[in-house]
């Protein structure tokens, strides 16, 4: 890239800033993962009661299921006792159990009720219930028929959001008594719900204050750590998109920088959704699912348009990218599974053609090819990495880190180097449009 005088000094400062920002981001992420990956302090868990064991389960929505006088003897029995060291396969939340689909209700979605009796020990301090941290998908919690709160809003119509650590104070008169704890659950319909989904995947905790306060903080640290990378990386993507648009001022065309900024902004939206839906109620799960289903499509097209401008663009590649985008959207709406799969492989073929073109005569070839390869692997890991048995999630510090997160952790600093050093495409050797 040709920068105005003193351009070389400005470029060196940008490269130094990129290095410092990368190291700082990695340090913050690793620190959060290490803190969140710690087990609950044994002294706190010893003072609390995990409400596992056998619960009563009834699928369907019963209007009087929270009434403590209801006879639930004919209901199913489901165990919420987790195996030693069990955790979910995403964040690494402990005490994971399979859902109702693995207990006699395969494929069922909708409402269900859980009930059990709970003995609350006498204590001078108030008692809290720490809600289950992993539920499909929303829930309401009742004590002796009194609703204490829940996650989302259950119908009609239900609004379900990501489940996070919640704390529910028990009535003051609950100490030293036996009561009925009932949990109303709603699971959204979904394609291919799996064999162990549905309802509660962890049991609530009963704890006195201030033990409940400390456990609640520990559970939030784990939840924050589970998605901290999905907050840091989108911020880095938006900053890099801004840098690309700023650097575009110093080249005559800068098509690569413009489309790379668009692709980064779209990717940032998609990645930050994970943290947003896991930490807040701002986005409901259906909206999250729609974005997850469709947002990668314009992102992939933007990357093709960007890399097609790492040199004089070929019109045929632009047209192919836009045609594939239309096919991907149509296949998702229809739905046409075969067309959807074929369109993803066709997109991979487009990127392969771009890589061959860059390898033949592109500028900064080693850096550009490595960055392009990481873009493709991050976008099409299911097609390219699953057959190689590359795990989708690792648990290096007790918290799940996805391979996509790991790929972006390397991709973003490499892409930043390319952005700062991006060639002026108007000065590249001309090539006939194809």
N, C-alpha and C positions, 0 to 999 in steps of 0.2 A: 504494500500500500504506500502511496506517496502522500506524505503529510506535509503541511506547510512548515516552514522553518520556525523554530528548530524541531523538525519532525522526528529526528532520531531520538532526541531526548524525551519527547512526549511518548514515543513508542516504548522506550525502556521503562518509563514510569508506569505506563499501563501494564506492561508485563509483570513488573514488580508488584503492582496492586493486585493483579490476578493471582499471583502466587500467594500473597498474604491472605487474600480473601478465601482462597481454597483451603489453606491450612487452618484458618480460623473456623470455617464451616465444618470441616472434618472434626476439629477438636470439640466443638459444641455438640455435634451429633454423637460422637463417641462417648463424651461425658454424660449426656442424657441417657444413652443406651445402657451404660454401666450402672447408673443410679437406678434407672427403672427396672433393670433386670434382676435386682436383688430380691430375694424371697422376703415375705413379710417377717418382721422380727419375731422370733419364737416367743418372746415374753408377751407380745401383743396377741398372738394367735392362741396362746395358752389361756388368756383372759377372755377370749371370745369363743363362741360356739358356732361351728359350721353346721348349718341345718341340712345335712345330707341325709342319707338313709332313705327309707321308703316314703314315698308320697303317693297320694291318690291322684289319678289323672282321668279326666273325662273330655273327649274331643267334642266340639260343638260349643255353642254359647248358651248357658243356662242362666236365667235371670236371678235365681236364688242361690247360686253356687257359693257366694261369699257368706251366706247365713250360717253361723256356727251351729244352728240346730239341725241343719240338713244332714240326712243320713247318706253318707257316701260309701257305704259298705259294698255296693254293687259296682263301684268305679274300678278301673284298672289300677294296678300298682306299678309304679315306676321308681327305680332306684336312682338317686342323685349322688351316690357315693362314687367318687373318682378313684381310679387306680393310682398306685404310687408313681409320682413324677409326671402324671398326665398333664397335658396342656394343649391349647388349641394350636392349629397349624398355621396361624397368621401372626398374631402378636406374641403368643407364648403365655397367655393367661392361664394360671394354674387351676387345678381341680376341675378339669374339663370332663364332661360326660356327654354321651351321645343323646340325641333328641328322640322324640316320640316315633320317628320313622323307623328307628332300630328297635322299637318296643311295641310292635304290633300294629303300627299305623303307617305303612309305607305309602309315600306319595301324598299324604294328607297335608293340606294347607288350610288356613282359616283360624277360627277361634278354638281355644281349649282352656281348661281350668286345672290348676294344681291345688291340692289342699293337704294340710297336715296339722296335727296339734303340736304346740310348742309350750314347754315349761319355762317360764321366765323366772330366774332366781331372784330372791329378795336382795335388794341392794339400795344403799342410800342415793346412789347416782341414777340419773335417768338412763333408760335403755334405748338403743337405736338398732334398727335393722339396716344392714348394708345390702342394697339390692344386688341381684345377680348381675355380673358384669358382661355376660355373654348370653343374649337371648335372641331368638328368631321369632318375631322381629320387635314388637312392642309389647309392653305389659303394664298392668295395674296391680297394685299390691294392697290387700285388705287385711285388717286385723279385727277379728270378731265382727265382721260385717262392715266395719268402718274403713273407707278408702283412705290410705295414707299418701298415695301419690303413684307415680309411675313414669314410664318412658314413652314419650309421644302422647297421642290422644287416640283412644280406641273408639270407634264408630258411634253412630254412622255419620259420615264415612270415616274410617280410621286414618290417622296420619302417623305413620311410623317413621322413626328416626333412628340413628345409630345409638346403640346402648353404651352407656358410660357409667362410671361409678356414681351411684346415688345413695343418699342416706335418708332414712325415714324414722323420725322420732316416734317411739311407742307412747301411747297414753300413759300418764303418770301412774294410774291405778293398775297398770299391767304388771308391775314388779311383784314377784311372789305369787303369781297366778298362772293358770294354764289357759291358753287361748287357741283359737283356730286361725292359722295363717293361710290365706287363699291368694292365688296369683292367677289373674286372667291374662292370657297370652293371645296375640294375633300374629300369624305368619302370612306374609304376602305370597300369592301364587307366583311361581317362577318356573321357567323351563328347566327340566333336569334337576329337581331339588335335591338329588342325592339319596343316599340310603341311611344316613344317620342325622339328618336335619330335623328341625322342628322344636320350638319351645325352648325350655331352659337347658342351657349347656353348663351351668354352674349353679351352685346352691347359694342362698342368701346366708349372711352372717348375722348373728345376734351378739351385740357387744355393749358394755356399759361405757359411758363417757368417763374420762377422756380417751379410753382405749379406742372407741369408735372413731373419734376425730383423727387419731394417729393412723389407724388402718385406712381410713378414707383418703388421707393424704398419700399414703403409700400406694394405694390402688390408682390414684390419679397420676402419680409419678410413672407408674407402669403404662398407663394409657397414653400419657404424653410421649413417653419414650417410644411406644409402638408406632407413632406416626410423626415423630419429630423430623425424620428425613423427608417425609412428604410435605413438610412445611418449609424446610430449609431449601430444598432443591427448587421448588417453584419460585421462591424469592430470587434465587440465583439465576433462574431462567429469565425472569422478567428484567433483572438487572442486565443480563447479557443481551436481551432483545433491545433494551435501551442503548447499550453500547454499540450494537450493530447499526442502529439507526443514526447514532451520532457519527460513527465512522463513515457512514454512507456519504456524508457531506464532502469527503475528501477523494471520492472517485467519481468518474463521469457518469457511470451507469449504476453500478452497485446492486445489480439484480440479486446476486447471491445474498447480500446482506439484508435486503428487504424481505425476501421470502424466508430466510432463516429466522428473522425476527418474528414473522408471523407464525412459523412453526413452533418457535419457542414459547410464544404467548399462548397458543392453543395447548401445548403440552403442559404448561404451568397450570392452566385451568384444570385440566384433567388430573394432574398429580395432586394438586392442593385439595381437590374434592375429598380425597381420602382422609385428610386431617380435619377438614371442615365437618364432614358427616360423623366423625368419631369423637370430636371434642365439643360440638355444639348441636343445637336443634335447628340451625339456620336452613338446612337442606334436608328434605325428606328422602327416604330410600328410593321411591319410584323415580324422582328426578335424578338422583345419583346413578341409577341403573340406566336411564336414557343417555346420560352423558357418557357413561362407560361404554355403551353400545355403539354410539355414533361418533364421538369426538375424535377418535383415532383416525377416522377416514379423511377429513380435511387436513389433519396434521400430516398424514403420510403424503397427501398430494402436495402440500406446501413444501415438504422436504424434497420431493422430486423436482419441483419447480426451482427450488434453491440450488440443488446440486447440478441441475441442467445449466445453470448460469455460472458454474465454476469453469468458465470458458464461454465462448459464443454459444448461445442456446440453439438447440434443435427444435424446430416447431413440432416435429412428429412426437417427440418425447413429452412436450407440453400437452399436446392433444391426447396422448395415451394416458397421461396422469389424470386429466379431467374426465376422460371416458371411464376410467377405472373408478373414480370417485362416484360417478353417477351409478355405475353397476353395483358398487358396494352399498350405497344407500338403498337402491331398489331391492337388493338381496336381503337386506336387514328388515325392510318394511314388509316384504312379501309373506313370510320369509322363505328364501331359497337357500338352503344350507349348502348345496353343491356349488351354486354361483358364488356364495360368500367365500367359501374355501378357495375356489379357483381364482377369485379376484385378489385374494391375499397373496397367492403364489405368483400371480401376474405382476403385482406390485414388487415383490422380491426380485422378479426377473428384470423389471425396470431399473431397480437399484443396481443390479449386477451389470447391466449395460452401462450405467453411469460410471461404475467403478472401473470397468474396462476402458472407458473413454479417458478417465482421469489417469489411469496407469499408463496409457499410451502417450499422452502429451500434456497432461494437466500440470499446473504449477503446484509447488509444495507437495509433491506426490505422496511421500510417506505419511506426513501429517494428515493430509486430506483423506487418504484411503483409510487410515486408522479411525478417523472421526466418522467417516461414512459407514464403516463397518459397525461401529458402536450404535449409530442411529438405527441401522437395520436390525441389529440384535435386540435392542431395547423395544422396537416396535413389533417384531415378529419372533419373539422368543419361543412362542408355542410351536411354531413350525421348525425353527432352526436349532433350538437348545433342548426342547423336551426329548427329541429322539436321541440326543447325546446323553440323556440322563442327568443333565445339569439341574440341581435342585432349584425349585422356584423360590424357596424360603430357606434362609440359614438362621441359626440362633447362636451367634458367636458370643453374646454377652447375656444370654437368657431372654433376649427380645428378638422377635423376628425381623430380619432384614431381607428384603426381596432382591432377587438377582437384577430386576429392573432398576431398583435404587442403586445397587452397586455399579451397574453399567453407567448410569447417569453421573455418579460420583467421579468417574474417570472421563466420561464424554464431555462434561461441561467445561473443565479447564482446557481440554484440547480444543474444543470449539471456540473458546475465548481466544486462544492463540491464533486460530484461523481468522477470527473476526478482526483482530488487530492487524494481522498481516495479509488480509484478503487482497488479491490483486485487483487492479483496475481492469475490468473485463474489456474496456474499450481499447486497451493497449495489447491485448493478446493477439496472436496471429489469427487472421480471419479464417473462417471455415464456412463452406457453403451450408446454408440451412437445409435440413433434411426433414 
